Amino acid sequence: METLAWMQAKLPEFLRDLEAFVRRESPSGDRAGLEEAAAFLEEAFGPLEGRLSRKDTPAGPVLLLRREGEGAPVLVLCHYDTVHPKGSFPEPFHLEKDKAVGPGVYDMKGGIIALLYALRHAEATGRRLPPLEILFTPDEETGSKESRPLIEAAAKKARAVLVLEPPTATGDLKVARKGVGLYRLKARGKAAHQGVEPEKGVNAILELAHQILKVAALEDREKGTTLGPNVVRGGTVSNVVAEEAWVELDLRAWTLEEVRRVEEALRGLTPVLPGARLELSGGLNRPPMEPTEASLALFAKAKAIGEALGLRLEPGRVGGGSDGNFTAALGVPTLDGLGLFGGDAHQRTEYVVVSEIPRRTALLAELLYAL
């Protein structure tokens, strides 16, 4: 395939651009780092056909590259924030045999550079692209609070959404992701002297312990629903009956039906100890990305292209969320995992497989042409 040969010839140049981007470390919330990474994106994508615009948000710059055309656009979602503070890697970028290692190289700066070369290929060869709206966002790793309204507004105008997160550990594309809910359950009691008059107190920690057992019983592992009470805090000092305690809960579920079941049960919790009170806050951070007939048809198109490139792709399911959860929940056909193959996301050994870069980039380019 001509596209694959072109990408293979461009691999040294690709790696230079990837290194330049990764070295501009951009952890979520690091304004200076995000500005540097956004400047790189403006330098790299600005000369391409289309109009590149910028919107400053409290989370950092959001960039939008719009290419006009007939009909509804294809929306491409990219985030350029990463998870590790600057300096966490001994070397921000290095090659290690067949691996390129660095912060965000896999999740998901590599996918962004793949998009850059897919667009460069189109311009170099004259291949036709669909109308595109490409969003580069700075806050995906922290929940996309600022970006979500922009993503959803763009998705409502789109006929399909492509997400440049990396593929699964086995290299498959992603058609389903669990929804993510974040909640805080707080117990309020009454303080008293533990030694002199403990009977006048209501121990919030004890109340919370009862509730945590109820929370754990809401899991349904057969359906893939988990509810983790993973952070607990409470009390002040050991000789005072604890007046307040709270637990943070992490919900993951494949379907909105399961999310609603768990949320209803959480809202229905009642105190065990006389005089205790409960407060629930939080909610669904990302809705489940549930596969639809239209999204599976989009996957089938990518699968056929992959076969021509020597890739055997299957419809993957993963427990983590992405911005694709938002667009899928709106009913827009969404295909995720179109970034680079590698591993160790969010670890200090994060990498992409260098020899697989041309095929994954060719897959993205050919899918854009097919759309």
HELIX and SHEET records of a PDB file:
HELIX    1   1 GLU A    2  ALA A    9  1                                   8    
HELIX    2   2 LEU A   11  ARG A   23  1                                  13    
HELIX    3   3 ARG A   31  PHE A   45  1                                  15    
HELIX    4   4 VAL A  105  LYS A  109  3                                   5    
HELIX    5   5 GLY A  110  THR A  125  1                                  16    
HELIX    6   6 GLU A  140  THR A  142  5                                   3    
HELIX    7   7 ARG A  148  ALA A  155  1                                   8    
HELIX    8   8 PRO A  198  LYS A  200  5                                   3    
HELIX    9   9 ALA A  204  ALA A  216  1                                  13    
HELIX   10  10 ARG A  221  LYS A  223  5                                   3    
HELIX   11  11 LEU A  256  ARG A  267  1                                  12    
HELIX   12  12 GLU A  293  ALA A  308  1                                  16    
HELIX   13  13 GLY A  324  ALA A  329  1                                   6    
HELIX   14  14 VAL A  354  GLU A  356  5                                   3    
HELIX   15  15 ILE A  357  ALA A  370  1                                  14    
SHEET    1   A 6 ARG A  51  THR A  57  0                                        
SHEET    2   A 6 GLY A  60  ARG A  67 -1                                        
SHEET    3   A 6 LEU A 132  THR A 137 -1                                        
SHEET    4   A 6 VAL A  74  HIS A  79  1                                        
SHEET    5   A 6 ALA A 160  VAL A 163  1                                        
SHEET    6   A 6 THR A 334  LEU A 335  1                                        
SHEET    1   B 4 HIS A  94  GLU A  96  0                                        
SHEET    2   B 4 LYS A  99  VAL A 101 -1                                        
SHEET    3   B 4 TYR A 351  VAL A 353 -1                                        
SHEET    4   B 4 GLY A 342  GLY A 343 -1                                        
SHEET    1   C 2 LEU A 173  ARG A 177  0                                        
SHEET    2   C 2 PRO A 315  VAL A 318  1                                        
SHEET    1   D 4 THR A 226  GLY A 234  0                                        
SHEET    2   D 4 GLU A 244  ALA A 253 -1                                        
SHEET    3   D 4 GLY A 179  ARG A 188 -1                                        
SHEET    4   D 4 ARG A 277  ARG A 286 -1                                        
END                                                                             
